[in-house]
Amino acid sequence: MRCSICGIEIDSIDEAIEGGWVPYFYDGETDHEFVCPGCSEVFLESGEDGEMEVKAEYRGKITYKDEGERKEHWVMGIMVR
């Protein structure tokens, strides 16, 4: 997965959890997924509802690396009797 702001990539969810990545945030108009610790420290803050959101001074000024990507998640399951 990759940071929605700077584009840095990480190999696994386990590494992201251990490294302090934020799983999602809101920019005032859109939900975005995954942001690295460096970008979250600079650009994000906890909103009134406790959710992570872009600081007011950066809204509308960030070009997101995840824009235009498909936001579908596929889940596959196998049922055995």
DSSP file (Angstrom, degrees, kcal/mol; ACC not computed):
  #  RESIDUE AA STRUCTURE BP1 BP2  ACC     N-H-->O    O-->H-N    N-H-->O    O-->H-N    TCO  KAPPA ALPHA  PHI   PSI    X-CA   Y-CA   Z-CA
    1    1 A M              0   0    0      0, 0.0     9,-2.8     0, 0.0     2,-0.3   0.000 360.0 360.0 360.0 165.4    0.0    0.0    0.0
    2    2 A R  B     -A    9   0A   0      7,-0.2     7,-0.2    31,-0.1     2,-0.2  -0.957 360.0 -98.7-136.9 149.5    1.0    3.6   -0.5
    3    3 A C     >  -     0   0    0      5,-2.8     4,-0.9    -2,-0.3    32,-0.2  -0.445  25.9-141.8 -65.7 131.0    0.6    6.9    1.3
    4    4 A S  T  4 S+     0   0    0     30,-2.8    61,-3.3    29,-0.3    62,-0.7   0.683  96.8  37.7 -67.8 -18.6   -2.2    9.0   -0.1
    5    5 A I  T  4 S+     0   0    0     59,-0.2    -1,-0.1    29,-0.2    58,-0.1   0.892 131.7  16.2-100.9 -55.9   -0.2   12.2    0.3
    6    6 A C  T  4 S-     0   0    0      2,-0.1    -2,-0.1    58,-0.1    29,-0.1   0.689  90.9-128.2 -97.4 -18.7    3.5   11.5   -0.4
    7    7 A G     <  +     0   0    0     -4,-0.9    -3,-0.1     1,-0.3    28,-0.0   0.435  50.1 154.2  89.4  -1.1    3.2    8.2   -2.3
    8    8 A I        -     0   0    0     -6,-0.1    -5,-2.8     1,-0.1     2,-0.3  -0.338  35.1-137.0 -60.6 143.4    5.8    6.3   -0.2
    9    9 A E  B     -A    2   0A   0     -7,-0.2     2,-0.3    27,-0.0    -7,-0.2  -0.756  18.5-168.5-108.9 152.2    5.0    2.5   -0.3
   10   10 A I        -     0   0    0     -9,-2.8     3,-0.0    -2,-0.3     6,-0.0  -0.976  21.5-134.2-135.4 148.5    5.0   -0.1    2.4
   11   11 A D  S    S+     0   0    0     -2,-0.3     2,-0.3     1,-0.1    -1,-0.1   0.827  75.0  16.6 -77.8 -34.0    4.9   -3.9    1.8
   12   12 A S     >  -     0   0    0      1,-0.1     4,-1.8   -11,-0.1     5,-0.1  -0.938  62.6-120.8-143.8 161.0    2.3   -5.1    4.3
   13   13 A I  H  > S+     0   0    0     -2,-0.3     4,-2.7     2,-0.2     5,-0.2   0.868 114.1  58.2 -65.3 -37.3   -0.5   -4.1    6.7
   14   14 A D  H  > S+     0   0    0      1,-0.2     4,-2.4     2,-0.2    -1,-0.2   0.919 106.8  47.2 -59.5 -44.0    1.5   -5.5    9.6
   15   15 A E  H  > S+     0   0    0      1,-0.2     4,-2.2     2,-0.2    -1,-0.2   0.894 111.4  52.1 -63.6 -39.3    4.4   -3.1    8.8
   16   16 A A  H  X>S+     0   0    0     -4,-1.8     5,-2.6     2,-0.2     4,-0.7   0.917 110.2  47.5 -63.9 -43.9    1.9   -0.2    8.5
   17   17 A I  H ><5S+     0   0    0     -4,-2.7     3,-0.9     1,-0.2    -2,-0.2   0.941 115.2  45.1 -62.6 -47.9    0.4   -1.0   11.9
   18   18 A E  H 3<5S+     0   0    0     -4,-2.4    -1,-0.2     1,-0.2    -2,-0.2   0.826 113.1  52.2 -64.7 -31.3    3.8   -1.3   13.6
   19   19 A G  H 3<5S-     0   0    0     -4,-2.2    -1,-0.2    -5,-0.2    -2,-0.2   0.503 115.9-110.5 -86.8  -4.5    5.0    1.9   11.8
   20   20 A G  T <<5 +     0   0    0     -3,-0.9    -3,-0.2    -4,-0.7    -2,-0.1   0.737  53.5 168.1  85.8  23.3    2.1    4.1   12.9
   21   21 A W      < -     0   0    0     -5,-2.6    15,-0.2    -6,-0.2    -1,-0.2  -0.411  35.5-125.6 -67.8 146.8    0.3    4.5    9.5
   22   22 A V  E     -B   35   0B   0     13,-2.5    13,-1.8     1,-0.1     3,-0.1  -0.836  13.1-148.3 -92.7 127.8   -3.2    6.1    9.7
   23   23 A P  E    S-     0   0B   0      0, 0.0    11,-2.0     0, 0.0     2,-0.3   0.789  70.9  -6.8 -73.1 -27.4   -5.7    3.8    7.9
   24   24 A Y  E     -B   33   0B   0      9,-0.3    28,-0.3    11,-0.1     2,-0.3  -0.988  58.8-179.8-161.9 158.8   -8.0    6.6    6.7
   25   25 A F  E     -B   32   0B   0      7,-2.3     7,-3.1    -2,-0.3     2,-0.4  -0.964  23.1-123.0-156.3 167.7   -8.7   10.3    6.9
   26   26 A Y  E     -Bc  31  53B   0     26,-1.6    28,-2.2    -2,-0.3     5,-0.2  -0.941   7.2-164.6-120.5 136.7  -11.1   12.9    5.6
   27   27 A D        -     0   0    0      3,-2.3    33,-0.2    -2,-0.4     4,-0.1   0.243  61.5 -88.8-105.4  14.4  -10.1   16.1    3.7
   28   28 A G  S    S+     0   0    0      2,-0.2     3,-0.1    31,-0.1    -2,-0.0   0.093 122.9  30.6 101.7 -22.4  -13.3   18.0    4.1
   29   29 A E  S    S+     0   0    0      1,-0.4     2,-0.3     0, 0.0    -1,-0.1   0.562 118.8  34.5-131.9 -33.9  -14.9   16.5    0.9
   30   30 A T        -     0   0    0      2,-0.0    -3,-2.3     0, 0.0     2,-0.4  -0.945  67.0-125.1-134.8 146.4  -13.5   13.0    0.4
   31   31 A D  E     -B   26   0B   0     -2,-0.3     2,-0.3    -5,-0.2    -5,-0.2  -0.741  30.9-168.8 -85.4 139.6  -12.3   10.0    2.5
   32   32 A H  E     -B   25   0B   0     -7,-3.1    -7,-2.3    -2,-0.4     2,-0.4  -0.916  12.2-131.5-126.8 155.3   -8.8    8.8    1.7
   33   33 A E  E     +B   24   0B   0     -2,-0.3   -29,-0.3    -9,-0.2    -9,-0.3  -0.840  61.6   3.9-110.2 146.7   -7.0    5.7    2.8
   34   34 A F  E     -     0   0B   0    -11,-2.0   -30,-2.8    -2,-0.4     2,-0.4   0.878  52.2-175.4  57.5 119.3   -3.5    5.2    4.3
   35   35 A V  E     -B   22   0B   0    -13,-1.8   -13,-2.5   -32,-0.2    -1,-0.1  -0.991  25.3-119.6-141.5 136.1   -1.2    7.9    5.2
   36   36 A C     >  -     0   0    0     -2,-0.4     4,-2.5   -15,-0.2     5,-0.2  -0.211  30.3-106.6 -71.0 162.6    2.4    7.5    6.5
   37   37 A P  H  > S+     0   0    0      0, 0.0     4,-2.0     0, 0.0     5,-0.2   0.854 117.4  54.5 -59.9 -36.9    3.5    8.7    9.9
   38   38 A G  H  > S+     0   0    0      2,-0.2     4,-1.4     1,-0.2     5,-0.1   0.935 113.2  40.6 -64.1 -46.4    5.5   11.7    8.5
   39   39 A C  H  > S+     0   0    0      1,-0.2     4,-3.2     2,-0.2     5,-0.5   0.876 113.2  54.3 -70.2 -37.5    2.5   13.0    6.5
   40   40 A S  H  X S+     0   0    0     -4,-2.5     4,-1.4     1,-0.2    -1,-0.2   0.880 107.2  51.8 -65.9 -35.2    0.0   12.4    9.3
   41   41 A E  H  < S+     0   0    0     -4,-2.0    -1,-0.2    -5,-0.2    -2,-0.2   0.887 119.9  34.0 -66.1 -38.7    2.1   14.4   11.7
   42   42 A V  H  < S+     0   0    0     -4,-1.4    -2,-0.2    -5,-0.2    -3,-0.1   0.913 131.1  25.3 -82.8 -45.9    2.4   17.4    9.4
   43   43 A F  H  < S+     0   0    0     -4,-3.2    12,-2.9    -5,-0.1     2,-0.3   0.644 107.5  67.8-102.0 -17.3   -1.0   17.4    7.6
   44   44 A L  E  <  +D   54   0B   0     -4,-1.4     2,-0.3    -5,-0.5    10,-0.2  -0.720  45.2 173.1-112.6 157.3   -3.6   15.7    9.8
   45   45 A E  E     -D   53   0B   0      8,-2.5     8,-2.8    -2,-0.3     2,-0.5  -0.962  41.9 -93.8-148.0 162.7   -5.3   16.3   13.2
   46   46 A S  E     -D   52   0B   0     -2,-0.3     6,-0.2     6,-0.2     5,-0.1  -0.694  45.0-142.1 -80.8 125.7   -8.0   14.7   15.2
   47   47 A G    >   -     0   0    0      4,-3.4     3,-1.7    -2,-0.5    -1,-0.1  -0.108  32.3 -87.9 -79.2-178.8  -11.3   16.3   14.4
   48   48 A E  T 3  S+     0   0    0      1,-0.3    -1,-0.1     2,-0.1    -2,-0.0   0.811 129.9  51.4 -59.9 -31.2  -14.2   17.1   16.8
   49   49 A D  T 3  S-     0   0    0      2,-0.2    -1,-0.3     1,-0.0     3,-0.1   0.419 120.2-108.8 -87.9   2.0  -15.6   13.6   16.2
   50   50 A G  S <  S+     0   0    0     -3,-1.7     2,-0.2     1,-0.3    -2,-0.1   0.363  79.9 125.5  88.4  -5.2  -12.3   12.0   16.9
   51   51 A E        -     0   0    0     -5,-0.1    -4,-3.4     1,-0.1    -1,-0.3  -0.561  68.4-104.0 -85.5 151.8  -11.7   11.0   13.3
   52   52 A M  E     + D   0  46B   0    -28,-0.3   -26,-1.6    -6,-0.2     2,-0.3  -0.561  48.7 167.8 -76.2 135.5   -8.5   12.0   11.5
   53   53 A E  E     -cD  26  45B   0     -8,-2.8    -8,-2.5    -2,-0.3   -26,-0.2  -0.971  41.0 -88.2-145.7 159.9   -8.8   14.9    9.1
   54   54 A V  E     - D   0  44B   0    -28,-2.2   -10,-0.2    -2,-0.3     5,-0.1  -0.460  52.3-104.9 -68.4 136.3   -6.7   17.3    7.1
   55   55 A K    >>  -     0   0    0    -12,-2.9     3,-2.0    -2,-0.2     4,-0.8  -0.322  30.6-114.8 -60.3 145.1   -5.7   20.5    9.0
   56   56 A A  G >4 S+     0   0    0      1,-0.3     3,-0.8     2,-0.2    -1,-0.1   0.834 113.1  59.6 -53.5 -38.9   -7.7   23.5    7.8
   57   57 A E  G 34 S+     0   0    0      1,-0.2    -1,-0.3     3,-0.0    -2,-0.1   0.667 109.7  43.4 -69.1 -14.4   -4.6   25.3    6.5
   58   58 A Y  G X> S+     0   0    0     -3,-2.0     3,-2.1   -15,-0.2     4,-0.5   0.504  81.7 120.1-106.7  -6.9   -3.9   22.4    4.1
   59   59 A R  T << S+     0   0    0     -4,-0.8   -31,-0.1    -3,-0.8   -32,-0.0  -0.376  85.9   9.6 -63.3 131.7   -7.4   21.7    2.8
   60   60 A G  T 34 S+     0   0    0    -33,-0.2    -1,-0.3     2,-0.1    -2,-0.0   0.451 114.5  83.0  80.4   0.6   -7.6   22.2   -1.0
   61   61 A K  T <4 S+     0   0    0     -3,-2.1     2,-0.4     2,-0.0    -2,-0.2   0.449  70.1  86.0-113.6  -3.8   -3.8   22.5   -1.2
   62   62 A I     <  -     0   0    0     -4,-0.5     2,-0.7     2,-0.0    -2,-0.1  -0.841  62.5-149.0-104.4 134.3   -2.8   18.8   -1.3
   63   63 A T        -     0   0    0     -2,-0.4     2,-0.3   -58,-0.1    -2,-0.0  -0.909  25.6-139.9 -97.2 118.3   -2.7   16.7   -4.4
   64   64 A Y    >   -     0   0    0     -2,-0.7     3,-0.9     1,-0.1   -59,-0.2  -0.590  10.5-148.3 -87.3 138.7   -3.5   13.2   -3.4
   65   65 A K  T 3  S+     0   0    0    -61,-3.3   -60,-0.1    -2,-0.3    -1,-0.1   0.642  96.8  58.1 -76.1 -15.5   -1.7   10.2   -4.8
   66   66 A D  T >  S+     0   0    0    -62,-0.7     3,-1.4     2,-0.1    -1,-0.2   0.449  76.2 116.6 -96.2   0.5   -4.8    8.0   -4.5
   67   67 A E  T <  S+     0   0    0     -3,-0.9     3,-0.1     1,-0.2   -35,-0.0  -0.482  80.0  19.4 -70.0 136.5   -7.1   10.1   -6.6
   68   68 A G  T 3  S+     0   0    0      1,-0.4    -1,-0.2    -2,-0.2     2,-0.2   0.247  96.2 120.6  89.3 -13.1   -8.2    8.4   -9.7
   69   69 A E  S <  S-     0   0    0     -3,-1.4    -1,-0.4     1,-0.1     2,-0.2  -0.524  75.0 -99.0 -80.3 152.2   -7.5    4.9   -8.3
   70   70 A R        -     0   0    0     -2,-0.2    -1,-0.1     1,-0.1    -3,-0.0  -0.505  26.8-157.8 -68.7 137.2  -10.3    2.4   -8.0
   71   71 A K        +     0   0    0     -2,-0.2     2,-0.4     2,-0.0    -1,-0.1  -0.137  49.3 123.2-109.2  35.7  -11.6    2.3   -4.5
   72   72 A E        -     0   0    0      2,-0.0     2,-0.5     0, 0.0    -2,-0.0  -0.771  43.9-159.9 -98.0 143.3  -13.1   -1.2   -4.7
   73   73 A H        -     0   0    0     -2,-0.4     2,-0.4     2,-0.0    -2,-0.0  -0.988   8.3-150.5-122.6 126.5  -12.1   -3.9   -2.4
   74   74 A W        -     0   0    0     -2,-0.5     2,-0.4     2,-0.0    -2,-0.0  -0.778   8.2-166.6 -99.2 138.7  -12.7   -7.5   -3.3
   75   75 A V        -     0   0    0     -2,-0.4     2,-0.4     2,-0.0    -2,-0.0  -0.990   2.9-168.2-124.5 131.1  -13.3  -10.2   -0.8
   76   76 A M        -     0   0    0     -2,-0.4     2,-0.3     2,-0.0    -2,-0.0  -0.959   6.7-178.2-120.2 136.3  -13.2  -13.9   -1.7
   77   77 A G        -     0   0    0     -2,-0.4     2,-0.5     2,-0.0    -2,-0.0  -0.954  15.6-150.0-132.3 152.9  -14.5  -16.6    0.6
   78   78 A I        -     0   0    0     -2,-0.3     2,-0.5     2,-0.0    -2,-0.0  -0.985   9.1-157.0-123.3 132.1  -14.6  -20.4    0.3
   79   79 A M        -     0   0    0     -2,-0.5     2,-0.4     2,-0.0    -2,-0.0  -0.938  10.7-171.6-111.9 124.6  -17.2  -22.4    2.0
   80   80 A V              0   0    0     -2,-0.5    -2,-0.0     1,-0.1     0, 0.0  -0.952 360.0 360.0-119.5 133.6  -16.5  -26.0    2.8
   81   81 A R              0   0    0     -2,-0.4    -1,-0.1     0, 0.0    -2,-0.0   0.389 360.0 360.0-110.6 360.0  -19.0  -28.5    4.0
